[in-house]
Amino acid sequence: MKVGKLIHLKEFLEDAKNGNVDIGEFTAKVFSETKKIQEKFAPFITINDSIGELKKGRIFPLPISVKDCICTKGIKTTAGSKILDSYMPPFDATSVSKVKENGGFVLGKTAQDEFGFGTFSTNCAYSVPKNPYDRERSCGGSSGGAACITAAATFPHVAIAESTGGSITAPAAFTGTVGLTPTYGRISRYGLIDYSNSMDKIGVIGKEVFDAALLFSVISGYDPLDSTSSKVETKDFTRFIEKDIKGMKVGIPKEYFEGIDEKIAKNIMERAASLESLGAELVDISLPLTKFSLPSYYLIAMSEASTNLARYSGLRYGLQENVSGNFSEYFSDIREKGFGKEAKRRIMLGTYARAAGFREAYYIKALKVRQLIINEFKNAFGKVDVLLAPSMPITAPKFSEIENLTPLQIYNIDKLTTAPNMAGIPTISVPAGTVSGLPVGVQFMANYFDEEKLISVASAIQK
Protein backbone atom coordinates (compact mmCIF):
# COMPACT_ATOMS: atom_id res chain seq x y z
CA MET A 1 0.00 0.00 0.00
CA LYS A 2 1.43 3.35 -1.06
CA VAL A 3 -1.32 5.75 -0.07
CA GLY A 4 -0.42 9.16 1.29
CA LYS A 5 -0.34 9.73 5.03
CA LEU A 6 -3.26 11.50 6.66
CA ILE A 7 -2.87 15.27 7.02
CA HIS A 8 -5.68 16.84 9.00
CA LEU A 9 -6.89 19.69 6.80
CA LYS A 10 -8.50 21.62 9.65
CA GLU A 11 -5.19 21.91 11.50
CA PHE A 12 -3.32 22.94 8.34
CA LEU A 13 -5.77 25.74 7.57
CA GLU A 14 -5.57 27.00 11.17
CA ASP A 15 -1.78 27.09 10.92
CA ALA A 16 -1.98 29.00 7.63
CA LYS A 17 -4.48 31.46 9.10
CA ASN A 18 -2.12 32.12 12.01
CA GLY A 19 0.82 32.72 9.70
CA ASN A 20 2.60 29.46 10.54
CA VAL A 21 2.84 28.21 6.95
CA ASP A 22 5.55 29.43 4.57
CA ILE A 23 3.49 29.69 1.36
CA GLY A 24 6.44 29.58 -1.03
CA GLU A 25 7.95 26.57 0.70
CA PHE A 26 4.57 24.82 0.90
CA THR A 27 3.64 25.29 -2.78
CA ALA A 28 7.12 24.23 -3.91
CA LYS A 29 6.75 21.01 -1.87
CA VAL A 30 3.26 20.44 -3.29
CA PHE A 31 4.36 20.66 -6.92
CA SER A 32 7.51 18.64 -6.29
CA GLU A 33 5.50 15.80 -4.76
CA THR A 34 2.78 16.11 -7.41
CA LYS A 35 5.29 15.46 -10.17
CA LYS A 36 6.54 12.34 -8.36
CA ILE A 37 2.97 11.12 -7.87
CA GLN A 38 2.30 11.74 -11.56
CA GLU A 39 5.28 9.58 -12.52
CA LYS A 40 4.04 6.73 -10.31
CA PHE A 41 0.26 6.85 -10.64
CA ALA A 42 -0.61 9.26 -13.53
CA PRO A 43 -3.60 11.03 -11.91
CA PHE A 44 -3.27 14.18 -14.07
CA ILE A 45 -3.80 15.15 -17.68
CA THR A 46 -2.35 18.62 -17.04
CA ILE A 47 -0.43 19.94 -14.03
CA ASN A 48 -0.81 23.68 -13.52
CA ASP A 49 2.43 25.60 -14.02
CA SER A 50 1.34 28.96 -12.61
CA ILE A 51 -0.88 29.49 -9.56
CA GLY A 52 -0.66 33.30 -9.59
CA GLU A 53 -1.29 35.43 -6.53
CA LEU A 54 -3.46 33.78 -3.90
CA LYS A 55 -6.29 35.52 -2.07
CA LYS A 56 -6.60 35.07 1.66
CA GLY A 57 -9.83 33.24 2.36
CA ARG A 58 -11.43 30.28 4.02
CA ILE A 59 -9.31 27.65 2.25
CA PHE A 60 -6.06 29.61 1.85
CA PRO A 61 -3.64 28.20 0.60
CA LEU A 62 -5.25 24.84 -0.26
CA PRO A 63 -4.33 23.03 -3.52
CA ILE A 64 -7.42 21.81 -5.36
CA SER A 65 -7.34 19.39 -8.26
CA VAL A 66 -10.09 19.79 -10.85
CA LYS A 67 -11.57 17.04 -13.01
CA ASP A 68 -10.76 17.71 -16.65
CA CYS A 69 -14.40 18.16 -17.73
CA ILE A 70 -14.60 21.35 -15.61
CA CYS A 71 -13.37 24.55 -17.27
CA THR A 72 -10.31 26.34 -15.92
CA LYS A 73 -9.20 29.66 -17.38
CA GLY A 74 -5.88 29.36 -19.16
CA ILE A 75 -5.45 25.66 -18.31
CA LYS A 76 -6.11 23.07 -21.01
CA THR A 77 -9.46 21.33 -20.50
CA THR A 78 -10.09 18.20 -22.57
CA ALA A 79 -12.72 16.09 -20.73
CA GLY A 80 -10.30 13.22 -21.40
CA SER A 81 -10.89 13.39 -25.17
CA LYS A 82 -8.65 14.10 -28.17
CA ILE A 83 -11.55 15.99 -29.75
CA LEU A 84 -10.81 18.80 -27.23
CA ASP A 85 -7.04 18.39 -27.31
CA SER A 86 -6.25 22.08 -27.83
CA TYR A 87 -9.14 23.64 -25.88
CA MET A 88 -8.03 26.42 -23.52
CA PRO A 89 -11.09 27.88 -21.74
CA PRO A 90 -11.26 31.71 -21.53
CA PHE A 91 -13.18 31.44 -18.23
CA ASP A 92 -13.41 29.49 -14.99
CA ALA A 93 -16.32 27.27 -14.03
CA THR A 94 -18.24 28.77 -11.10
CA SER A 95 -16.93 26.05 -8.75
CA VAL A 96 -13.36 26.95 -9.71
CA SER A 97 -14.01 30.67 -9.32
CA LYS A 98 -15.28 30.05 -5.78
CA VAL A 99 -12.11 28.09 -4.95
CA LYS A 100 -9.94 31.01 -6.06
CA GLU A 101 -12.12 33.58 -4.28
CA ASN A 102 -11.65 31.64 -1.05
CA GLY A 103 -7.87 31.36 -1.25
CA GLY A 104 -7.39 27.99 -2.96
CA PHE A 105 -5.46 27.32 -6.15
CA VAL A 106 -5.77 24.84 -9.03
CA LEU A 107 -3.14 22.11 -8.75
CA GLY A 108 -4.00 20.56 -12.10
CA LYS A 109 -6.60 18.78 -14.21
CA THR A 110 -7.27 15.17 -13.30
CA ALA A 111 -7.59 12.20 -15.63
CA GLN A 112 -11.02 10.80 -16.43
CA ASP A 113 -12.87 8.56 -18.82
CA GLU A 114 -13.57 10.46 -22.03
CA PHE A 115 -16.54 12.77 -21.29
CA GLY A 116 -17.25 10.55 -18.26
CA PHE A 117 -17.89 7.45 -20.38
CA GLY A 118 -16.61 4.68 -18.14
CA THR A 119 -16.35 3.02 -14.75
CA PHE A 120 -12.58 2.50 -14.49
CA SER A 121 -10.92 5.60 -16.04
CA THR A 122 -9.48 3.34 -18.74
CA ASN A 123 -11.18 5.29 -21.55
CA CYS A 124 -9.01 8.41 -21.16
CA ALA A 125 -7.12 9.56 -24.26
CA TYR A 126 -4.17 10.86 -22.22
CA SER A 127 -3.40 8.87 -19.08
CA VAL A 128 -4.91 6.05 -17.03
CA PRO A 129 -4.61 6.64 -13.26
CA LYS A 130 -3.22 3.74 -11.24
CA ASN A 131 -4.55 2.81 -7.82
CA PRO A 132 -2.15 3.82 -4.99
CA TYR A 133 -3.06 0.58 -3.19
CA ASP A 134 -1.93 -1.51 -6.18
CA ARG A 135 -0.67 0.01 -9.42
CA GLU A 136 -2.03 -2.92 -11.40
CA ARG A 137 -5.55 -1.96 -10.37
CA SER A 138 -8.04 0.72 -11.41
CA CYS A 139 -8.90 3.83 -9.38
CA GLY A 140 -12.46 3.62 -10.65
CA GLY A 141 -14.16 6.14 -12.88
CA SER A 142 -14.90 8.36 -14.33
CA SER A 143 -13.31 10.63 -11.66
CA GLY A 144 -10.39 8.24 -11.23
CA GLY A 145 -7.65 10.86 -11.34
CA ALA A 146 -9.39 12.93 -8.65
CA ALA A 147 -9.52 9.97 -6.26
CA CYS A 148 -5.98 8.88 -7.16
CA ILE A 149 -4.30 12.17 -6.23
CA THR A 150 -6.45 12.45 -3.10
CA ALA A 151 -5.37 9.01 -1.90
CA ALA A 152 -1.71 9.39 -2.88
CA ALA A 153 -0.95 12.94 -1.70
CA THR A 154 0.81 13.53 1.62
CA PHE A 155 0.01 17.25 1.43
CA PRO A 156 -3.38 18.84 2.23
CA HIS A 157 -5.61 18.59 -0.83
CA VAL A 158 -9.24 18.15 -1.91
CA ALA A 159 -10.50 17.31 -5.40
CA ILE A 160 -13.37 18.77 -7.38
CA ALA A 161 -14.92 15.82 -9.21
CA GLU A 162 -18.11 15.14 -11.18
CA SER A 163 -20.68 12.37 -11.31
CA THR A 164 -23.33 11.29 -13.77
CA GLY A 165 -24.06 7.71 -12.72
CA GLY A 166 -21.62 7.01 -9.91
CA SER A 167 -18.41 8.67 -11.10
CA ILE A 168 -17.56 9.97 -7.61
CA THR A 169 -18.76 7.03 -5.54
CA ALA A 170 -16.87 4.37 -7.55
CA PRO A 171 -13.39 5.95 -7.37
CA ALA A 172 -13.87 6.95 -3.73
CA ALA A 173 -14.71 3.33 -2.85
CA PHE A 174 -11.78 1.90 -4.83
CA THR A 175 -9.21 4.28 -3.30
CA GLY A 176 -10.37 4.53 0.32
CA THR A 177 -11.37 8.19 0.07
CA VAL A 178 -14.54 10.16 0.86
CA GLY A 179 -16.70 11.08 -2.14
CA LEU A 180 -19.65 13.46 -1.81
CA THR A 181 -22.14 13.69 -4.68
CA PRO A 182 -24.63 16.47 -3.83
CA THR A 183 -28.25 17.01 -4.78
CA TYR A 184 -28.63 17.91 -8.46
CA GLY A 185 -28.51 21.72 -8.67
CA ARG A 186 -26.77 22.25 -5.31
CA ILE A 187 -23.43 23.12 -6.98
CA SER A 188 -23.43 25.23 -10.13
CA ARG A 189 -22.86 23.32 -13.36
CA TYR A 190 -21.71 26.47 -15.18
CA GLY A 191 -18.42 25.61 -16.86
CA LEU A 192 -19.03 21.86 -16.78
CA ILE A 193 -18.62 20.04 -20.11
CA ASP A 194 -21.79 18.01 -20.34
CA TYR A 195 -22.19 14.26 -20.55
CA SER A 196 -25.87 14.03 -19.53
CA ASN A 197 -27.39 17.43 -18.67
CA SER A 198 -30.15 16.09 -16.47
CA MET A 199 -27.82 14.00 -14.31
CA ASP A 200 -24.36 15.63 -14.26
CA LYS A 201 -23.39 16.87 -10.79
CA ILE A 202 -20.16 18.49 -9.58
CA GLY A 203 -19.00 17.08 -6.24
CA VAL A 204 -15.89 16.57 -4.11
CA ILE A 205 -13.43 13.88 -3.02
CA GLY A 206 -11.32 14.23 0.14
CA LYS A 207 -9.30 12.11 2.56
CA GLU A 208 -11.72 12.78 5.42
CA VAL A 209 -15.37 13.78 5.78
CA PHE A 210 -14.28 17.22 7.04
CA ASP A 211 -12.32 17.82 3.81
CA ALA A 212 -15.31 16.98 1.63
CA ALA A 213 -17.71 18.99 3.80
CA LEU A 214 -15.45 22.04 3.74
CA LEU A 215 -14.97 22.21 -0.02
CA PHE A 216 -18.65 21.44 -0.53
CA SER A 217 -19.49 24.43 1.69
CA VAL A 218 -17.20 26.66 -0.38
CA ILE A 219 -18.40 25.73 -3.88
CA SER A 220 -22.14 25.12 -3.31
CA GLY A 221 -24.83 27.76 -3.68
CA TYR A 222 -27.14 29.39 -6.21
CA ASP A 223 -25.63 30.63 -9.46
CA PRO A 224 -27.64 32.80 -11.91
CA LEU A 225 -25.35 31.57 -14.70
CA ASP A 226 -26.77 28.04 -14.34
CA SER A 227 -30.45 27.52 -15.14
CA THR A 228 -30.45 24.26 -13.15
CA SER A 229 -29.01 25.87 -10.02
CA SER A 230 -31.27 25.66 -6.95
CA LYS A 231 -32.03 28.61 -4.68
CA VAL A 232 -31.36 26.69 -1.50
CA GLU A 233 -29.79 28.14 1.62
CA THR A 234 -26.02 27.70 1.71
CA LYS A 235 -24.57 26.24 4.90
CA ASP A 236 -21.32 25.53 6.66
CA PHE A 237 -21.55 21.76 6.36
CA THR A 238 -18.56 21.19 8.64
CA ARG A 239 -20.93 22.03 11.54
CA PHE A 240 -22.66 18.68 11.03
CA ILE A 241 -19.54 16.60 11.59
CA GLU A 242 -19.64 14.35 14.66
CA LYS A 243 -23.19 15.45 15.38
CA ASP A 244 -25.17 13.02 17.54
CA ILE A 245 -26.98 10.48 15.33
CA LYS A 246 -29.05 9.00 18.14
CA GLY A 247 -32.57 8.32 16.88
CA MET A 248 -31.57 8.57 13.20
CA LYS A 249 -33.35 5.96 11.08
CA VAL A 250 -31.00 4.17 8.70
CA GLY A 251 -32.66 2.15 5.94
CA ILE A 252 -31.04 -1.05 4.66
CA PRO A 253 -32.37 -1.67 1.12
CA LYS A 254 -32.19 -5.42 0.48
CA GLU A 255 -31.84 -5.02 -3.28
CA TYR A 256 -28.48 -3.28 -2.84
CA PHE A 257 -27.00 -6.41 -1.23
CA GLU A 258 -28.01 -8.82 -3.98
CA GLY A 259 -25.11 -10.15 -6.06
CA ILE A 260 -22.52 -8.44 -3.86
CA ASP A 261 -19.20 -9.96 -2.80
CA GLU A 262 -19.97 -11.62 0.55
CA LYS A 263 -16.94 -10.10 2.26
CA ILE A 264 -17.96 -6.62 1.12
CA ALA A 265 -21.52 -7.16 2.36
CA LYS A 266 -20.13 -8.32 5.73
CA ASN A 267 -18.00 -5.15 6.04
CA ILE A 268 -20.98 -2.95 5.24
CA MET A 269 -23.24 -4.63 7.79
CA GLU A 270 -20.53 -4.25 10.43
CA ARG A 271 -20.64 -0.50 9.75
CA ALA A 272 -24.42 -0.59 10.08
CA ALA A 273 -24.04 -2.31 13.46
CA SER A 274 -21.62 0.38 14.60
CA LEU A 275 -24.24 3.04 13.81
CA GLU A 276 -26.78 1.07 15.80
CA SER A 277 -24.38 1.07 18.77
CA LEU A 278 -24.33 4.88 18.52
CA GLY A 279 -28.11 5.06 18.84
CA ALA A 280 -29.25 4.90 15.23
CA GLU A 281 -32.18 2.66 14.33
CA LEU A 282 -31.72 0.16 11.48
CA VAL A 283 -34.77 -0.34 9.28
CA ASP A 284 -35.11 -3.03 6.60
CA ILE A 285 -36.48 -1.50 3.43
CA SER A 286 -37.19 -2.57 -0.15
CA LEU A 287 -36.54 -0.62 -3.35
CA PRO A 288 -37.82 -3.07 -6.00
CA LEU A 289 -37.39 -0.65 -8.91
CA THR A 290 -33.62 -0.72 -8.40
CA LYS A 291 -33.30 -3.51 -10.99
CA PHE A 292 -34.69 -1.20 -13.68
CA SER A 293 -32.33 1.69 -12.93
CA LEU A 294 -29.34 0.44 -14.93
CA PRO A 295 -31.01 0.09 -18.36
CA SER A 296 -33.03 3.26 -17.82
CA TYR A 297 -29.94 5.21 -16.81
CA TYR A 298 -27.92 4.16 -19.82
CA LEU A 299 -30.75 4.89 -22.26
CA ILE A 300 -31.22 8.41 -20.88
CA ALA A 301 -27.52 9.16 -20.44
CA MET A 302 -26.53 7.93 -23.90
CA SER A 303 -29.40 9.80 -25.54
CA GLU A 304 -28.36 13.06 -23.91
CA ALA A 305 -24.69 12.35 -24.65
CA SER A 306 -25.31 11.85 -28.37
CA THR A 307 -27.00 15.26 -28.47
CA ASN A 308 -24.31 17.02 -26.43
CA LEU A 309 -21.44 15.61 -28.46
CA ALA A 310 -22.95 16.77 -31.76
CA ARG A 311 -21.31 20.18 -31.15
CA TYR A 312 -17.83 18.76 -31.67
CA SER A 313 -17.46 19.29 -35.40
CA GLY A 314 -13.84 20.47 -35.68
CA LEU A 315 -14.86 24.01 -36.59
CA ARG A 316 -15.21 26.14 -33.46
CA TYR A 317 -12.81 24.63 -30.92
CA GLY A 318 -10.82 21.52 -30.17
CA LEU A 319 -9.39 19.19 -32.80
CA GLN A 320 -9.24 20.83 -36.26
CA GLU A 321 -7.72 20.05 -39.64
CA ASN A 322 -7.63 21.69 -43.06
CA VAL A 323 -11.19 21.72 -44.34
CA SER A 324 -11.62 19.60 -47.45
CA GLY A 325 -14.56 17.94 -49.15
CA ASN A 326 -18.09 18.69 -48.00
CA PHE A 327 -19.12 19.32 -44.39
CA SER A 328 -20.36 15.78 -43.79
CA GLU A 329 -17.05 14.30 -44.88
CA TYR A 330 -15.01 16.71 -42.74
CA PHE A 331 -17.36 16.29 -39.76
CA SER A 332 -17.13 12.48 -39.96
CA ASP A 333 -13.35 12.50 -40.39
CA ILE A 334 -12.75 14.77 -37.36
CA ARG A 335 -15.08 12.74 -35.12
CA GLU A 336 -13.51 9.46 -36.27
CA LYS A 337 -10.07 10.75 -35.22
CA GLY A 338 -11.14 12.67 -32.12
CA PHE A 339 -13.51 10.30 -30.32
CA GLY A 340 -12.48 7.06 -28.63
CA LYS A 341 -14.19 3.69 -28.99
CA GLU A 342 -16.52 4.08 -25.99
CA ALA A 343 -17.59 7.60 -27.01
CA LYS A 344 -18.50 6.33 -30.47
CA ARG A 345 -20.45 3.44 -28.96
CA ARG A 346 -22.49 5.77 -26.75
CA ILE A 347 -23.15 8.26 -29.54
CA MET A 348 -24.49 5.48 -31.76
CA LEU A 349 -26.64 3.89 -29.04
CA GLY A 350 -27.99 7.27 -27.93
CA THR A 351 -28.80 8.35 -31.48
CA TYR A 352 -30.59 5.05 -32.07
CA ALA A 353 -32.67 5.42 -28.87
CA ARG A 354 -33.82 8.90 -29.91
CA ALA A 355 -34.50 8.08 -33.54
CA ALA A 356 -37.98 8.22 -35.03
CA GLY A 357 -39.77 4.97 -34.38
CA PHE A 358 -37.63 4.08 -31.37
CA ARG A 359 -38.00 7.17 -29.17
CA GLU A 360 -41.29 6.02 -27.63
CA ALA A 361 -40.12 2.44 -27.18
CA TYR A 362 -36.84 3.30 -25.46
CA TYR A 363 -36.11 6.90 -24.45
CA ILE A 364 -39.61 7.96 -23.34
CA LYS A 365 -40.13 4.65 -21.51
CA ALA A 366 -36.81 5.15 -19.67
CA LEU A 367 -37.94 8.62 -18.58
CA LYS A 368 -41.14 7.13 -17.14
CA VAL A 369 -39.13 4.54 -15.20
CA ARG A 370 -36.92 7.34 -13.90
CA GLN A 371 -39.94 9.11 -12.45
CA LEU A 372 -41.09 5.92 -10.76
CA ILE A 373 -37.64 5.51 -9.20
CA ILE A 374 -37.74 9.13 -7.96
CA ASN A 375 -41.13 8.45 -6.35
CA GLU A 376 -39.78 5.26 -4.75
CA PHE A 377 -36.91 7.18 -3.13
CA LYS A 378 -39.31 9.87 -1.90
CA ASN A 379 -41.48 7.22 -0.27
CA ALA A 380 -38.44 5.62 1.34
CA PHE A 381 -37.31 8.93 2.84
CA GLY A 382 -40.74 9.29 4.38
CA LYS A 383 -39.77 6.30 6.54
CA VAL A 384 -36.02 6.71 7.10
CA ASP A 385 -33.46 9.53 7.31
CA VAL A 386 -30.76 7.89 5.17
CA LEU A 387 -30.19 4.69 3.22
CA LEU A 388 -27.05 2.56 3.68
CA ALA A 389 -25.58 0.28 1.02
CA PRO A 390 -22.27 -0.88 -0.44
CA SER A 391 -20.66 1.74 -2.68
CA MET A 392 -19.52 -0.84 -5.25
CA PRO A 393 -20.22 -4.57 -5.65
CA ILE A 394 -16.50 -5.39 -6.04
CA THR A 395 -13.09 -4.12 -4.95
CA ALA A 396 -10.83 -2.36 -7.44
CA PRO A 397 -10.20 -4.76 -10.34
CA LYS A 398 -6.90 -5.30 -12.13
CA PHE A 399 -6.49 -3.68 -15.55
CA SER A 400 -5.92 -7.17 -16.97
CA GLU A 401 -9.34 -8.20 -15.63
CA ILE A 402 -11.04 -5.11 -17.07
CA GLU A 403 -9.69 -5.93 -20.54
CA ASN A 404 -11.64 -9.19 -20.50
CA LEU A 405 -14.98 -7.60 -19.57
CA THR A 406 -17.65 -6.90 -22.19
CA PRO A 407 -19.26 -3.42 -22.30
CA LEU A 408 -22.41 -4.86 -20.69
CA GLN A 409 -20.39 -6.40 -17.83
CA ILE A 410 -18.69 -3.05 -17.26
CA TYR A 411 -22.02 -1.19 -17.27
CA ASN A 412 -23.34 -3.68 -14.70
CA ILE A 413 -20.68 -2.59 -12.18
CA ASP A 414 -22.69 0.65 -11.81
CA LYS A 415 -25.81 -1.13 -10.54
CA LEU A 416 -25.53 0.37 -7.01
CA THR A 417 -25.02 3.97 -8.12
CA THR A 418 -27.25 4.61 -11.12
CA ALA A 419 -30.59 4.86 -9.26
CA PRO A 420 -29.58 7.60 -6.77
CA ASN A 421 -27.75 9.53 -9.49
CA MET A 422 -30.69 9.26 -11.86
CA ALA A 423 -33.00 10.51 -9.10
CA GLY A 424 -30.66 13.42 -8.33
CA ILE A 425 -30.49 12.69 -4.58
CA PRO A 426 -27.27 13.31 -2.60
CA THR A 427 -24.91 10.45 -1.70
CA ILE A 428 -21.63 10.04 0.14
CA SER A 429 -19.15 7.16 0.01
CA VAL A 430 -16.96 6.59 3.07
CA PRO A 431 -14.16 4.03 3.63
CA ALA A 432 -15.49 0.87 5.29
CA GLY A 433 -12.32 -1.12 5.92
CA THR A 434 -10.63 -3.45 3.46
CA VAL A 435 -11.16 -6.81 1.78
CA SER A 436 -7.96 -8.65 0.85
CA GLY A 437 -6.01 -5.45 1.45
CA LEU A 438 -8.17 -3.35 -0.89
CA PRO A 439 -10.53 -0.52 0.19
CA VAL A 440 -14.27 -1.01 0.50
CA GLY A 441 -16.75 1.86 0.55
CA VAL A 442 -20.12 2.28 2.24
CA GLN A 443 -22.50 4.73 0.61
CA PHE A 444 -25.27 6.70 2.25
CA MET A 445 -28.17 8.25 0.35
CA ALA A 446 -30.48 11.00 1.61
CA ASN A 447 -33.47 13.01 0.48
CA TYR A 448 -33.03 16.10 -1.66
CA PHE A 449 -30.89 18.82 0.03
CA ASP A 450 -30.33 16.67 3.13
CA GLU A 451 -26.53 16.64 2.77
CA GLU A 452 -26.14 17.53 6.46
CA LYS A 453 -27.58 14.12 7.40
CA LEU A 454 -25.09 12.41 5.12
CA ILE A 455 -22.18 14.30 6.65
CA SER A 456 -23.31 13.49 10.19
CA VAL A 457 -23.69 9.76 9.58
CA ALA A 458 -20.53 9.58 7.45
CA SER A 459 -18.45 11.25 10.16
CA ALA A 460 -19.89 8.80 12.70
CA ILE A 461 -18.68 5.90 10.54
CA GLN A 462 -15.29 7.54 10.08
CA LYS A 463 -14.87 8.07 13.81
N, C-alpha and C positions, 0 to 999 in steps of 0.2 A: 504494500500500500504506500503510495507516494503523495497522498493528499496534503494540502497545506495545513500548518498548525492553526489553531483557533486564536484569532485576535478579536478581543471584544470591542466592537465598534463604538459602543457608548463611551468607554474609557478613552479611546483614541480621540474622539471628537471633543471630549472635555479637556484633554491635554492640549489640543490645538486651540481651543477657545481661550485657554489660560496662557497661551504663548509658549507652551512647552514642546512644540514641534517645529523643527527647522524645516521649512517648506522646501527649500532647494535640495537639501539632503534627502528628504522624504521622497520627493518626486523622482530624483535621480535613482534612488533605490527601487522605486516602483517600476520604472521603465527598464532598468537593468534586469530585474527579476522577470518581468513580462517577456522580454526577449528570450530568456532561458526557458521559460514555460512554453513559449511558442515553438522553440526547437524540439522540445520533448513531446508536447501534446497537441500542438496546432489548433488552439481555440480561436485564433483570429484570422480574418480575411485581410484586414488593414489595421496596423497599429498607428495611433495618432503620433505625429512627429512635432506637434506644436500645441501646447495647452493654453498659451496666452496668459493674460493677467487674470488671476482668480479674484472673485468677489468674496467678501467675508459674509457667510450666511450659515444657515442651520447645518449644512453638511460640509462645510469648509474643513479641510481641502481633500475631500473624498474622491478617489478615482472610480468612475462609473464606466463599465463596458456597455455597449449598445448593440443590440442585434442588428444585423446588416440590412434588414428590411425597414429600418426606421431612419429617416433622413437626418443627416448631420451636415451642417453648413461647412463647405470646404473640405470635407472628408468623403472619399469615394464610398458610394452606397450602391450595392449590387443586388441585394436580396438573394445572394448566392448563385446568381445566374450570369452567364456570359452575355446575355442579351442586354444587360445593363453595365457591361464591363467598364465603360468610360464615364458613367454618370457621376457628376459632382454636384450635389444639391446646392442651390443658392440660398437655402434657408434651413433652419432647425425645426424638427418636429416639436410640438408643444412640450412633450415630456422632456426632451433634451434641453429646451429653453429653460424649463423650471429647474433642472439640475444646475445649470450655469448660474441662474439667478440666485440660487441658494448656496453657492460656493463650491460646487463639485466641478469636475472636469472629465471630458471624454477620454478614456484610456485607449479605446479602439473599437473596431466593428467586428462583432463575433460571427463565427462561421455558423451556417444553417443550411438545411435542405433548401434547394432552389424554390423560392417563393413560399416556403413552408411545406413543400410537398414531400413529406416523409416522416418516419418515426425514429430514425437512427442517425440522422445528419450525414448519411452516406451519399445523398444526392446533391452535394454542394459542388459547384464547378471549380472551386479554388482550394479548399483544404477540408479534410475530414478530422474533426476533433477526436482525440483518443482519451479513453477514460483514465483518470489519475489512479484509480484502484487497480487497473490492469490495462496496459496500452493495447492489448489485443482485442479489447472490448469497446463497444459503442458507449457514447455519453447520452444516447437518446436524442430525440429530435422533436420538433425541428430546431429548438433553441439549444442545441448541443454545445455550441461554443460558449454560450453564456453560463451554462452549468459547469463546464470544464474549467474555465478560468476562476470561477467562484470556489470550486473545490480545491484547485491546485494552489491558489495564491496564498502566500504567508503574510501579505500586507492587507490592510483594511480595504474592502471592495464590495460593491453590490452591482448586480447586472440588471439592466433593463432588457426584458425579453418580450416575447409575444406568443399568443396561443390562439389557435383556431379550433383544434379538436383534441387538445391535450399536449400541446407543444411546450408547455412549461412544466406540467406535472411529470411527464415521462423523463425528461433529463434530470429533474430534481430527484426523482426516485432512484435513478441509475447512478447518481453521483453523490448521494448522501447529503444533499443540500435542501434548502427550504424554498419552495416555489409557490408564489401567490398569484393566482389568476383572478382578477376582480370581476365584479358585476359588469356586464356589457354596458358601456357608456360612462363608467366611473372614471376612467382615465381617457383623456382626449386621444382620438385616433388621427388627429391632424398630423400629417407628415409620415404616416404609416403606408407602406406600399402594400396594397391590398392583395390578399389571397381570396377570402370570402367575406365580403363587406358586412354581412349580417351576423358574422360569428367572430371576426378578428378582435382580439383584446390585447392591449399592452399590459404587461404585468412585470413582476420582479422576481429575482432569484438571489438569495443571500445565504451566508453560512448559518445564521441563527434567525429565529423568528423576529427578534428586535430589528435586525438589519432589513428584513423584508418590510416590516411594519413602518420603519422610518422612511425608506425611499418611497413606499406607497403613499405615505402622508404628504411627501413633498411633491409628487407628480400627479396626484389625483385632483379632481375638481372640474367644475364646468368650464368649457371653452367655447366661445361664440364662433370659432373657426371650424368647429366640428358639429355637423347637424345631428349626430347621434349622441352628443354629449349630454349627460343628465344633470339637471339643476338640483343636485343633492348636497346637503351640508357637508363641507369638508371637515375632517377631524384629525386630531393627533392620535393615530392608531397605536402608538407605543404605550398609551395610557391603559390599554386593555391587556397588556402582557402581565402574566401571573395574577390575573384577576380570579377571584374565587369562582369555581365552576359548580359548586354544590347546588344540586337541584336541576342542573342542566340536563335536558333529555337528549340522549344520543341514539339516533336510529341506526340499526344494523340491517341494511338491505340484503336479503339472502341471495338475490340474483348476482350481486357483485362478488360473491364467493364461489360461484359455480365455474368449474374449469380452471381454478387457480392452483398454482403450485402449493402443495400441502404445507410446506415449511413456511412459505410466505403467509398463508392464511393463519397459521399458528402464531407467527410474530404479531400480526395485526390484532388478533383476538387478545393477546397478552397486553397490548396497548389499550384495548377497550377495557380490560379488567383493571388496569391501573387508573383509568378515569373513574371507574366505578368506586375504587378505593378512595378517591378524592371527593366523593359525594355525588357524582353524576349518575343518572339513571339510564340504563341500557334498555332499549326498546326494539324488539324484533319488528321488522317492517318489510313489505314487499313492493317492488317496483317492476311489475310484470312487463311493462313496455320497453324495458331496457334492451331486450333482445332485438327490437326494431330500430334502435338508435343508430347502429353502425351503417346499415344500408341507406337509411334516410340521410344521415350526415354526409356520406360520400356523394350521394346524388345532388344534394343542395350545394355542398362545397365545390364540387367539380363544375357544376352549372355556373356558379358565380365566378369561378376561376377562369373558365373559358371566355366569359364576357370581359373580365378585367384584363386578361392578357392580350386581348385583341388590339390594345393600344400600342403594343410593341411592334412597330412596323419598319424600324430602321430609318425613320425620317426625322423625327423630332429630337430624340435623345438615345443614348445607349449605342449598341453595335450598329455601325453604318458601313456601307461600301459604295463604290461608284455605281450610280444608278444606271442600269441598262435593261433593255427589254421593256415590257409593260409592267404596270404596278403589281399585278398578281404574281408575275414571275419574280420580281424583286422581293416582294413581301414574303413569298414562300421560301426563297433562298435564304433570306436573313433569319427567318424563324427556324429553318432547318439547322442552320449553323449556331444560332444563339440559344436555343432551348435544349435542355437535356432530355433523356429518355422518359423520365417520370412526368415532366412537364407536358411533353407531347401526349402522353397517355391520358393525362387528366383533361387536357384541352379537347381531345377527341371524344372522350366519354361524356364530358360536360356539354359539348355541342350536340351530341347525339340525344342526350336527355332533354334538351330544350327544343329540339327540332319539331317541326310541324308533324303531328301524328303520334308523337311520343311524349310531348310535354304533359298532357293530361295523365298518361299512364305512369309516368315516372316522377317528373319534377313536382307537379301539383300534388300528387299523392304523398310525396315525401314531406312537403310543407304541412299537409294535414296531420301526418304522423308527428311531426315536430310540435304542433300545437297540443296534441294529446299528451306528449311527454312533458311539456311545460305545465299542463294542468295536473299531471301526476305528481310532479315535484311540489307544486303549490299545495296540493292536498297533504303531501307528506309533511311539509313544514307547518301544517296546521296541527300536527301531532307531536313533532319533535323540533328541537332547536337546530341541530346539525345532523348530518349523516356521516357515518364512518365506513370506509372501505379501503381495500388495497389500492395503491396508486397505479401499479402495473401488475399484470398477471405473472410476469417473469422477472428475473434479475437481468442485468445488462448482458446481452448476448455477445459472442465473439463475432468479429467481422467475417470470419470464415463460415460461421453459421448463417449469418444474414444473407450471404451470397447464394445459399441454397434454398432460400425462402421464395415462394411465389408472391406476386403482388397481393393476392387475396390473403395469404398468410400474414403478410406484413400489415395489411389494413386491420386484420383481426386483433393485432396487439393493442389497438386503440379502444377495445370494447369497454373499458372501464372509464374512459374519459370523454367519449363523444357525447353522451347524453347530457351531462352538466354543461358542457361547452355549447351544445346546440341550444340548450334552454337559456343560456346567458347568465346562469347563477354563479356566484363566487366559489372558488375552491382553494384549498391550500394543501400542499404535500409536505410532510415532515418526515425526517429520518426515523425509521422504526427498527433499528438494529440491523443485523446482517444475516445473510444465508450463504453459507460456504465462502465467507469472507467478502461478500459483495453486498452493497447497500440495498435496503428494502425501504419503500416509502409507504406511509399511511396517508390517505387523503381524506379531508373533511369537506363537506359541501354544506352551504347555508342558503337561506332565502335571499332574494334580491336585496342588495345594500346592507347585508348583515355581516360584513367583513369583521366587525369587532368580535363577534362570536367565534369566528374562525381563529382569530389571533389569540383569543383567550384559551381556547381548547388546545390549540397547537402549542402554545407556550407551556401549558400544563403537561403535555406529552414530552416536550423537550426537557423540562425540569426533572 
